[in-house]
Amino acid sequence: MSEQSRAGEFVAHPDLPPPLLEVGVIGWMHRNLFSSWLNTVLTLVSLYILYITVPPFLDWAIFSANWNAGTSRNDCELDGACWTMVRARFGQFLYGYYPFDQRWRVDLAMILQFASIAWLLVEKIPGKKYAAIALFVIYPIVAYLLLFGGLGLPVVETRLWGGLFLNLVLGSVGIVASLPIGIVLALGRRSNMPVIRLLCTAFIEFVRGVPLISVLFMASVMLPLFLPEGVTFDKLMRAMIGIALFSAAYMAEVVRGGLQAIPKGQYEGAMALGLNYWKMMGLVVLPQALRIVIPGIVSTFIGLFKDTTLVTIIGLFDLLGISQQATRDAEWQGLAKEGYVVTAFGFFIFCFAMARYSVFLERKLHTGHKKR
């Protein structure tokens, strides 16, 4: 018989095991999936949706799919996905129309980029100062020479760039450029100087009020009309500038939200120490503000990376553009689903990696003032 407390409540005997519904897998399911009648209904509905969608998709994508090599849709004999098309055009999905014998330059540039990023982000690797110099100062020069050409390497025009490689170039440049520009715009919008505040506010509100497609059109079509005769910019460069400025406007609002979340006492304490404006912002305010808005910053980066698919509108064939172009080929017509699945999977890998690093960074910089 269980022992009773003075208040009449039952107290579990120390030698008895915990209830089955409170521990292990069953306990987790009881707490998260079947804790109430509403959760039970939602769980059952979700399981039914998974039952009617996941098995057919797996059958189409894996079990009944065509994995053999081939040169046309006629080589796909099974009823499932025709991965033969992806296999035949895999090089274009990765590199676009970059010359086959020069693709090693793209591989080397991407390896150097990922190695520099890992050096900067992985905590156990020492020399973060040199990693930042290598990534933000040395690597852009090396990448330009490798990808475009020079110093003995043949020139590869940017009109031949494409595929996932083009998305990575646009996303990397946009991410690196939009964060500092966004910080400057956020500080300018909170400036005490009316002219600076007005200019920054006007830029942010104007850019945020128009779609990215219109910005890309203006950068690709309208910008050359305002340049002096004989002066022109590469189409890819114009797209990079448009994407970076567009993302910077959104980044400015994210950073401004973090700045407004900093208590006034932090500003007063920094000024009491005799710090000037830039030292106060750089050493006291901005580190705290950026830590607060890490989820917003990463969300903006993820949105920027996905928005790089819009460059197809101005004639640059990224991963999505290459997949769409492949299905217009007479040999592969009607295989749009395969191209979209490959595109979605490629973007998911990079976006998921950014999201997981964001979670890791939040936990690392956790100060104990909020729930994990």
C-alpha positions in Angstrom: 0.0 0.0 0.0 1.3 3.5 -0.8 2.3 5.8 1.9 0.3 9.0 2.6 1.6 12.4 3.5 0.0 14.6 6.2 -1.9 16.5 3.6 -3.6 13.3 2.4 -1.5 13.1 -0.9 0.0 9.9 -2.1 3.8 9.8 -2.2 5.5 7.4 -4.5 7.6 4.7 -2.8 11.3 5.3 -3.5 11.8 1.6 -4.6 8.9 1.7 -7.2 9.7 2.4 -10.9 8.3 5.6 -12.4 5.0 5.3 -14.3 5.3 3.9 -17.8 3.5 7.0 -19.3 6.2 9.4 -17.9 9.5 7.9 -19.1 11.1 6.7 -22.3 9.6 6.8 -25.8 6.1 6.2 -24.4 6.4 9.1 -22.0 7.6 11.4 -24.8 4.7 10.4 -27.0 2.3 10.9 -24.2 3.6 14.4 -23.4 4.0 15.6 -27.0 1.6 13.7 -29.2 -1.3 12.5 -27.0 -1.4 14.9 -24.1 -5.0 16.0 -24.9 -7.8 15.0 -27.2 -7.0 17.8 -29.6 -3.3 16.8 -29.8 -4.4 13.2 -30.3 -6.7 14.2 -33.2 -3.9 16.3 -34.8 -1.4 13.5 -34.4 -3.7 11.0 -36.1 -4.5 13.4 -38.9 -0.8 14.1 -39.5 0.0 10.4 -39.5 -2.7 9.8 -42.1 -1.4 12.6 -44.3 2.1 11.1 -44.0 0.7 7.7 -44.9 -1.0 8.8 -48.1 2.0 11.0 -49.2 5.3 9.5 -48.1 5.0 5.9 -49.4 3.9 7.0 -52.9 6.7 9.6 -53.1 9.3 7.1 -52.0 8.0 4.6 -54.6 8.2 7.3 -57.3 11.6 8.7 -56.2 13.5 5.5 -55.2 11.9 2.1 -55.7 10.3 2.6 -59.2 12.8 5.3 -60.3 15.1 5.1 -63.4 18.7 5.3 -62.3 20.4 4.1 -65.5 22.5 6.2 -67.9 20.8 7.5 -71.1 20.5 10.4 -73.5 16.7 10.8 -73.8 13.5 10.2 -72.0 13.1 7.0 -74.0 15.8 5.4 -71.8 13.4 5.7 -68.8 11.4 2.5 -68.9 10.0 2.4 -65.4 7.1 4.4 -64.1 9.0 6.3 -61.4 11.2 9.3 -61.5 13.6 9.7 -64.5 16.8 10.4 -62.7 18.5 9.6 -66.0 17.9 13.2 -67.0 19.6 14.5 -63.9 22.5 12.1 -64.4 22.9 13.2 -68.0 22.9 16.9 -67.1 24.5 16.7 -63.7 27.4 18.8 -64.8 25.1 21.6 -65.9 23.1 21.4 -62.6 26.4 22.1 -60.8 28.4 24.4 -63.1 25.9 25.7 -65.7 27.8 26.2 -69.1 31.2 26.6 -67.5 33.7 24.9 -69.9 34.2 21.3 -69.0 38.0 21.4 -68.9 38.0 24.4 -66.6 35.5 23.2 -64.0 38.4 22.3 -61.7 38.7 26.0 -61.1 35.2 26.1 -59.7 35.9 23.1 -57.5 39.1 24.6 -56.1 37.3 27.9 -55.4 34.5 26.2 -53.6 36.9 24.1 -51.6 38.9 27.1 -50.5 35.7 28.9 -49.6 34.3 26.1 -47.4 37.7 25.6 -45.8 38.0 29.3 -45.0 34.4 29.3 -43.5 35.1 26.2 -41.5 38.4 27.8 -40.2 36.4 30.9 -39.1 33.3 29.2 -37.6 34.7 26.0 -36.0 35.6 26.9 -32.5 38.4 24.4 -32.0 40.5 25.7 -35.0 42.8 28.5 -33.7 43.8 31.7 -35.5 40.4 33.3 -36.1 42.0 36.7 -36.9 43.9 35.1 -39.8 40.8 33.2 -40.9 38.9 36.4 -41.2 41.7 38.0 -43.2 41.9 34.9 -45.4 38.1 34.8 -46.0 37.3 38.5 -46.5 40.5 39.9 -48.0 42.5 37.2 -49.7 39.8 34.8 -50.8 37.8 37.3 -52.9 40.9 38.0 -55.0 41.8 34.4 -55.4 38.2 33.4 -56.2 38.0 36.2 -58.9 41.2 35.0 -60.6 40.1 31.4 -60.4 36.5 31.8 -61.6 36.8 34.6 -64.1 40.4 34.2 -65.2 43.8 36.0 -65.3 47.4 35.3 -64.5 47.6 32.7 -67.1 44.1 31.2 -66.7 41.8 31.6 -69.7 38.9 34.0 -69.2 35.5 32.5 -68.7 32.7 35.0 -69.3 30.1 35.3 -66.6 27.3 34.5 -69.1 28.6 30.9 -69.0 28.3 30.7 -65.2 25.3 28.9 -63.9 23.8 26.0 -61.8 24.3 25.7 -58.1 27.7 27.3 -58.4 26.0 30.6 -59.5 23.6 30.4 -56.5 26.6 30.0 -54.2 28.4 33.0 -55.7 25.4 35.2 -55.5 24.5 34.1 -52.0 28.0 34.4 -50.7 28.5 37.9 -52.0 25.1 39.0 -50.9 25.6 37.7 -47.4 29.1 39.2 -46.9 28.0 42.6 -48.3 24.5 42.9 -46.8 25.4 42.5 -43.1 27.8 45.5 -42.8 25.7 47.6 -45.1 22.6 46.7 -43.1 24.4 47.6 -39.8 25.4 51.0 -41.3 21.9 51.7 -42.5 20.4 50.7 -39.1 22.8 53.1 -37.3 22.1 55.8 -39.8 18.3 55.4 -39.3 18.9 56.0 -35.5 21.3 58.8 -36.1 20.8 62.3 -34.5 21.7 63.9 -37.8 18.5 64.6 -39.7 20.0 64.3 -43.2 21.7 60.9 -42.5 18.5 59.6 -40.8 16.3 60.8 -43.7 18.5 59.3 -46.4 18.8 55.9 -44.6 15.1 55.8 -43.8 14.2 56.7 -47.4 16.5 54.0 -48.8 15.2 51.3 -46.5 11.6 52.1 -47.0 11.9 52.4 -50.8 13.8 49.1 -51.2 11.6 47.2 -48.8 8.5 48.5 -50.7 9.4 47.0 -54.1 9.9 43.3 -55.1 13.4 41.9 -55.7 12.4 41.3 -59.4 12.0 45.0 -60.0 15.4 45.7 -58.4 17.0 43.1 -60.6 15.3 44.6 -63.7 16.5 48.0 -62.7 20.0 46.8 -62.1 20.1 44.9 -65.4 18.1 47.1 -67.7 17.8 50.6 -66.2 21.2 51.1 -64.6 23.2 51.0 -67.9 21.0 53.9 -69.2 22.3 56.2 -66.4 25.9 55.4 -66.9 28.2 57.5 -69.1 28.8 56.3 -72.7 31.2 53.5 -72.8 30.9 52.6 -69.2 29.2 49.4 -68.4 29.0 46.7 -65.7 28.8 42.9 -66.1 25.3 41.6 -65.8 26.3 39.3 -63.0 27.9 42.2 -61.1 24.7 44.2 -61.5 22.7 41.3 -60.1 25.1 41.0 -57.1 24.8 44.7 -56.3 21.0 44.6 -56.6 20.7 41.5 -54.3 23.1 42.9 -51.8 21.4 46.2 -51.5 17.9 44.6 -51.4 19.0 42.3 -48.6 20.8 45.1 -46.7 17.5 47.0 -46.4 15.9 44.0 -44.6 19.0 43.4 -42.6 18.9 47.0 -41.4 15.5 46.5 -39.9 16.6 43.3 -38.2 19.6 45.0 -36.7 17.6 48.1 -35.7 15.3 45.8 -33.7 18.3 44.5 -31.8 19.5 48.0 -31.1 16.1 49.0 -29.7 16.1 46.0 -27.4 19.3 47.2 -25.7 18.5 48.9 -22.4 19.3 52.6 -22.1 21.6 51.8 -19.2 24.0 50.2 -21.6 24.4 53.4 -23.5 24.7 55.5 -20.4 27.3 53.1 -18.9 29.4 53.2 -22.0 29.3 57.0 -22.1 30.1 57.1 -18.4 33.3 55.2 -19.2 34.3 57.9 -21.7 33.7 55.9 -24.8 33.0 57.8 -28.0 30.1 56.9 -30.3 31.9 54.4 -32.5 33.6 52.6 -29.5 30.3 52.5 -27.6 28.6 50.9 -30.6 31.5 48.6 -31.5 32.4 47.4 -28.0 29.2 47.6 -26.0 26.0 48.0 -28.0 26.4 46.1 -31.3 27.7 42.8 -29.9 24.7 42.6 -27.6 22.2 43.7 -30.3 23.6 41.2 -32.9 23.5 38.4 -30.4 19.8 39.1 -29.8 18.8 39.1 -33.4 20.8 36.0 -34.6 17.6 34.2 -35.7 16.5 37.2 -37.7 19.9 37.6 -39.3 20.1 34.0 -40.4 16.5 34.1 -41.6 17.4 37.0 -43.8 20.5 35.1 -45.1 18.3 32.1 -45.9 15.8 34.3 -47.7 18.6 35.9 -49.7 20.1 32.6 -50.7 16.7 31.4 -52.0 16.0 34.6 -53.8 19.1 34.1 -55.9 16.8 31.9 -58.1 15.2 35.1 -59.4 18.2 35.9 -61.5 16.7 33.6 -64.2 14.4 36.6 -65.0 17.4 38.6 -66.3 19.0 35.7 -68.2 21.3 34.1 -65.7 20.8 30.4 -65.4 21.1 29.3 -61.8 20.2 25.8 -60.5 16.5 26.4 -61.0 17.0 28.0 -64.4 19.1 25.1 -65.5 16.5 22.5 -64.4 13.8 24.4 -66.2 15.9 24.7 -69.3 16.6 21.0 -69.2 12.9 20.1 -69.3 12.4 22.3 -72.4 14.8 20.1 -74.3 12.9 17.9 -76.7 14.7 14.9 -75.4 13.6 15.5 -71.8 10.2 17.2 -72.1 7.7 16.5 -69.3 10.3 15.8 -66.6 9.9 19.0 -64.6 9.2 17.2 -61.3 12.7 15.7 -61.3 14.3 19.0 -61.8 12.3 20.7 -59.1 13.1 17.9 -56.6 16.8 18.3 -57.3 16.6 22.0 -56.9 14.6 21.8 -53.7 17.0 19.2 -52.2 20.1 21.3 -53.1 18.6 24.5 -51.5 17.4 22.5 -48.5 21.0 21.3 -47.7 22.5 24.8 -47.5 19.5 26.4 -45.8 19.3 23.7 -43.2 23.0 24.0 -42.5 22.6 27.7 -41.9 19.7 27.2 -39.6 21.5 24.6 -37.5 24.5 26.8 -37.2 22.2 29.6 -36.0 20.9 27.3 -33.3 24.4 26.3 -32.3 25.5 30.0 -32.1 22.5 30.9 -30.0 23.3 28.2 -27.5 27.0 29.1 -27.4 26.2 32.8 -26.8 23.4 32.0 -24.3 23.6 34.3 -21.3 21.1 32.6 -19.0 18.5 35.3 -19.3 16.2 33.4 -21.5 14.8 29.9 -21.9 17.0 27.6 -24.0 
